[in-house]
Amino acid sequence: MASLLDNITWHTLAGPHARFAAGEGAVRRYARGFSPIVGFEDPRSPDLAALARWCGPGEHFYCENWAGAAPEGWRIEVESTMVKMVWGEAKAPADDAREAVRLGPEHHAQAQELAALTRPGPFGPRTPELGEYFGIFDGTRLVAMAGERMQAGRLREISGVCTHPDYQGRGFARRLVAKLVHRQVRRGEAPFLHVMSDNALARGLYERMGFAEHREVVVRVISPA
C-alpha cells in the first residue's frame, strides 16, 4: 500500500481513473475539466516532452515527487511541500454529519465557486464526478464540502475539504471528513489525504481525528514556458 501511496497520482490515472485521464507512455494527466494534476510513472525522471503533447495554451499542472531542474520549454511556477496522511485507526468514526447532502450535477457550479473562494487545492468543474462529494447547506447556499478524488488498491483520497469563511469554526470540515472516513472504512477502503506542510491547523485536526503522517513530498505547479 505504501508503494501505491508514494506515487498515487500515477497509479490512479493509469488505473482506476484511466477513463478520466489523457496521456501516453510514462505520463498521464486528468482530462480537461477535472483537477489539473499530472502523474509520472517515474517522478524522478518525468517525461515532460510526452506531457507537452497533451497540453493546451495557458494550462498549468500540479505534480509531486519531482525535485529536479525544469527542462527547456517548461517553468516551475510554485514549489512547496505537502504531507501525505493515512487513516491510522481500525474503527470507523461515527457519521455525525447526517444533514450533509450528496452533491450532484445540480450542485457543481456552487462547488466550483466555493473551491475558487477557499482554494482547497486543484479543483475543476468536473472534479465531483471522481467520487462521493457531500456538502452542508445554509438554505440553498453551499457553505462547506468534502469529497473523494484519487484511488488505487484500497487507498481512497479525501479531498476538496473547504468551508466558506463566514461559516468557519463550526466544525463542518471535521464532520464532513468523518462522514467520508466512516463510509470508506465500512467499504474496506483505506482513507488518506494530502495537506500542505505549513498548514499546522489542518494537520493538527487530522491527527486528532486519527490520521497519521506517511511522508512529506515536494509539490510543484508547472506549465509550458
C-alpha positions as CSV (number, residue, x, y, z in Angstrom):
1,M,0.0,0.0,0.0
2,A,2.9,2.4,0.8
3,S,4.3,2.0,-2.7
4,L,1.0,2.9,-4.2
5,L,0.6,5.9,-2.0
6,D,4.2,7.1,-2.7
7,N,3.2,7.6,-6.4
8,I,-0.6,7.7,-6.0
9,T,-1.3,10.1,-8.9
10,W,0.3,7.8,-11.5
11,H,-1.3,4.6,-10.1
12,T,-4.7,6.4,-10.1
13,L,-4.5,7.8,-13.6
14,A,-3.1,4.7,-15.1
15,G,-5.5,2.5,-13.2
16,P,-9.0,3.2,-11.7
17,H,-9.2,6.8,-13.2
18,A,-7.9,5.9,-16.7
19,R,-11.3,6.8,-18.1
20,F,-10.8,10.4,-16.7
21,A,-7.2,10.7,-17.9
22,A,-5.3,11.7,-21.0
23,G,-1.7,11.0,-21.9
24,E,0.7,8.3,-23.2
25,G,3.8,6.4,-22.3
26,A,5.0,7.3,-18.8
27,V,2.8,10.3,-18.2
28,R,-0.9,10.8,-17.5
29,R,-2.9,13.9,-16.7
30,Y,-6.5,14.4,-15.6
31,A,-8.6,15.3,-18.7
32,R,-9.6,18.9,-19.1
33,G,-12.4,19.8,-16.7
34,F,-11.0,17.8,-13.9
35,S,-8.3,18.8,-11.4
36,P,-5.2,19.9,-13.3
37,I,-2.9,17.2,-11.9
38,V,-0.3,15.1,-13.7
39,G,1.3,11.8,-12.7
40,F,4.6,10.3,-13.9
41,E,5.5,6.6,-13.9
42,D,8.9,7.7,-12.6
43,P,8.6,11.1,-10.9
44,R,12.4,11.3,-10.6
45,S,12.6,11.4,-14.4
46,P,9.3,13.0,-15.6
47,D,8.6,12.7,-19.3
48,L,7.6,16.3,-19.9
49,A,8.1,16.0,-23.6
50,A,5.2,13.5,-23.7
51,L,3.1,15.7,-21.4
52,A,3.6,18.7,-23.8
53,R,1.7,16.8,-26.5
54,W,-1.4,16.8,-24.1
55,C,-1.2,20.4,-23.0
56,G,-3.2,23.4,-24.2
57,P,-2.3,27.1,-24.2
58,G,-2.3,28.6,-20.7
59,E,-2.6,25.3,-18.8
60,H,-0.7,24.5,-15.6
61,F,-0.4,21.3,-13.6
62,Y,0.2,20.1,-10.1
63,C,2.7,17.3,-9.7
64,E,4.5,15.7,-6.8
65,N,7.8,13.9,-6.0
66,W,9.8,15.7,-8.8
67,A,12.6,18.0,-7.5
68,G,14.9,18.3,-10.5
69,A,15.6,21.3,-12.7
70,A,12.9,22.3,-15.2
71,P,13.9,21.2,-18.8
72,E,13.8,23.7,-21.7
73,G,10.3,24.6,-22.6
74,W,8.9,24.3,-19.0
75,R,8.8,26.6,-16.0
76,I,8.1,25.9,-12.3
77,E,5.5,28.4,-11.1
78,V,5.3,27.3,-7.5
79,E,7.3,24.8,-5.3
80,S,6.3,23.8,-1.9
81,T,5.8,20.6,0.2
82,M,2.8,18.7,1.4
83,V,2.3,15.7,3.8
84,K,0.5,12.5,2.9
85,M,-1.6,11.3,5.8
86,V,-3.3,7.9,6.2
87,W,-6.1,6.9,8.5
88,G,-4.5,5.0,11.4
89,E,-7.5,3.7,13.3
90,A,-9.1,0.3,12.9
91,K,-12.6,1.6,13.8
92,A,-14.6,3.9,11.6
93,P,-15.7,7.2,13.3
94,A,-19.3,8.0,13.8
95,D,-21.1,9.8,11.0
96,D,-22.3,12.9,12.7
97,A,-23.0,14.9,9.5
98,R,-26.3,13.3,8.7
99,E,-27.6,16.6,7.4
100,A,-24.9,16.7,4.7
101,V,-26.3,16.4,1.1
102,R,-24.7,14.2,-1.6
103,L,-23.7,16.7,-4.3
104,G,-24.9,16.1,-7.8
105,P,-24.6,17.8,-11.1
106,E,-27.0,20.5,-10.0
107,H,-24.5,21.5,-7.2
108,H,-21.4,21.5,-9.3
109,A,-21.5,25.3,-10.1
110,Q,-21.7,26.1,-6.3
111,A,-18.9,23.6,-5.6
112,Q,-16.7,25.3,-8.1
113,E,-17.5,28.7,-6.7
114,L,-16.7,27.6,-3.1
115,A,-13.4,26.0,-4.2
116,A,-12.4,29.1,-6.1
117,L,-13.0,31.2,-3.0
118,T,-11.3,28.9,-0.4
119,R,-8.7,27.2,-2.6
120,P,-8.5,23.8,-1.0
121,G,-6.2,22.6,-3.8
122,P,-6.5,21.8,-7.5
123,F,-10.2,21.6,-8.4
124,G,-12.1,21.6,-11.7
125,P,-15.7,21.8,-12.6
126,R,-15.9,18.0,-13.1
127,T,-13.9,17.0,-10.0
128,P,-17.0,16.0,-8.1
129,E,-17.5,13.2,-10.6
130,L,-14.5,11.4,-9.2
131,G,-16.2,10.1,-6.1
132,E,-18.7,10.9,-3.4
133,Y,-19.0,14.6,-2.5
134,F,-21.0,15.9,0.4
135,G,-22.0,19.4,1.3
136,I,-23.6,21.3,4.1
137,F,-26.1,24.0,3.1
138,D,-27.5,27.1,4.7
139,G,-30.8,27.2,3.0
140,T,-29.9,26.8,-0.7
141,R,-26.3,28.1,-0.2
142,L,-23.4,25.6,-0.2
143,V,-21.2,26.6,2.8
144,A,-18.9,23.5,3.3
145,M,-17.9,20.4,1.3
146,A,-15.6,17.5,1.1
147,G,-15.3,14.6,-1.2
148,E,-13.2,11.9,-2.8
149,R,-10.6,12.1,-5.6
150,M,-7.7,9.7,-6.2
151,Q,-7.8,5.9,-5.6
152,A,-5.6,2.8,-6.1
153,G,-5.8,-0.5,-4.5
154,R,-7.6,0.0,-1.1
155,L,-6.5,3.6,-0.9
156,R,-9.1,6.3,-1.3
157,E,-8.4,10.0,-1.1
158,I,-10.4,12.6,0.8
159,S,-10.1,15.9,-1.0
160,G,-11.7,19.3,-1.6
161,V,-12.3,19.9,2.1
162,C,-13.3,23.5,2.5
163,T,-15.7,25.9,4.3
164,H,-16.9,29.3,3.4
165,P,-15.0,32.0,5.5
166,D,-18.3,33.2,7.0
167,Y,-19.0,29.6,8.4
168,Q,-15.6,28.6,9.7
169,G,-15.2,27.5,13.3
170,R,-18.4,25.4,13.4
171,G,-16.8,22.0,12.8
172,F,-18.2,21.5,9.4
173,A,-14.9,20.3,7.8
174,R,-14.2,17.8,10.6
175,R,-17.7,16.4,10.4
176,L,-17.6,16.0,6.6
177,V,-14.2,14.3,6.7
178,A,-15.5,12.0,9.4
179,K,-18.5,11.1,7.3
180,L,-16.3,10.2,4.4
181,V,-13.9,8.2,6.6
182,H,-16.9,6.4,8.1
183,R,-18.2,5.4,4.6
184,Q,-14.7,4.4,3.3
185,V,-13.8,2.2,6.3
186,R,-17.1,0.5,6.1
187,R,-16.4,-0.3,2.4
188,G,-13.0,-1.8,3.4
189,E,-11.0,1.2,2.0
190,A,-8.0,3.0,3.5
191,P,-8.7,6.7,3.7
192,F,-5.8,9.1,3.0
193,L,-5.4,12.8,2.3
194,H,-2.9,15.5,1.4
195,V,-2.3,18.6,3.4
196,M,0.2,21.4,2.9
197,S,3.2,21.2,5.3
198,D,2.7,24.7,6.6
199,N,-1.0,24.2,7.3
200,A,-0.5,23.4,11.0
201,L,-4.1,23.9,11.9
202,A,-5.4,21.3,9.4
203,R,-2.6,18.8,10.2
204,G,-3.4,19.0,13.9
205,L,-7.1,18.5,13.2
206,Y,-6.4,15.4,11.1
207,E,-4.0,14.0,13.6
208,R,-6.6,14.4,16.4
209,M,-9.2,12.6,14.2
210,G,-6.9,9.6,13.7
211,F,-4.8,10.3,10.6
212,A,-1.0,9.6,10.8
213,E,1.7,11.2,8.7
214,H,3.1,8.9,6.0
215,R,5.7,11.2,4.4
216,E,6.4,14.7,3.2
217,V,6.8,15.3,-0.6
218,V,7.7,18.1,-2.9
219,V,4.7,19.5,-4.8
220,R,5.0,21.8,-7.8
221,V,2.9,23.8,-10.2
222,I,4.4,23.6,-13.6
223,S,3.5,25.0,-17.1
224,P,4.8,25.1,-20.6
225,A,7.1,28.1,-20.9
